[in-house]
Amino acid sequence: MQTDIRKISVGKNYPEGVMHFLVGKSMNLQGVPYVISKIDLNQTYATKDKIAYDIYLTNYTGTVLWKTIYDLPVVIENNINFE
């Protein structure tokens, strides 16, 4: 089942000892502004017992793959749409 991931928290000591990546969050890398535009399950690296997630950044020039989180403890928050 494919879900719409809103936030991924990576690390062992949730919630204080982890890095949080939230779709829509603005960030500045090497003086260039970006927004986290998408977090996806990576089917290529995912195996039976390990899961991988891709984090994409977007700015005025386009969208790029920024990070792949593989074989680390994560907490996932999904978008909830009541329609």
Phi, psi and omega in degrees: 000127178273131180242166178260099185280128180262324185207142173232133177244124188244124178143176187270327187253074181289137004262347187282323187265033183230163172263132180253130176239117187240127177300130181099349180287132177276145177211163182234115179243118180053040177080006181248127179282138178223164172230136174291115188260335185198144172233122185233151169288130180267109182288334182292315182272342183292133176235186182300321185244003179227145182235145179233146178231142176253138177244126183250142176247147179229143168213196186296344180263348179141198182241138179226151172285124184259308183222149168240122179263118186227129174058043175233154175294132180223154168240128183251134169247129179259154171293140176243117181246114178262091181243000000 
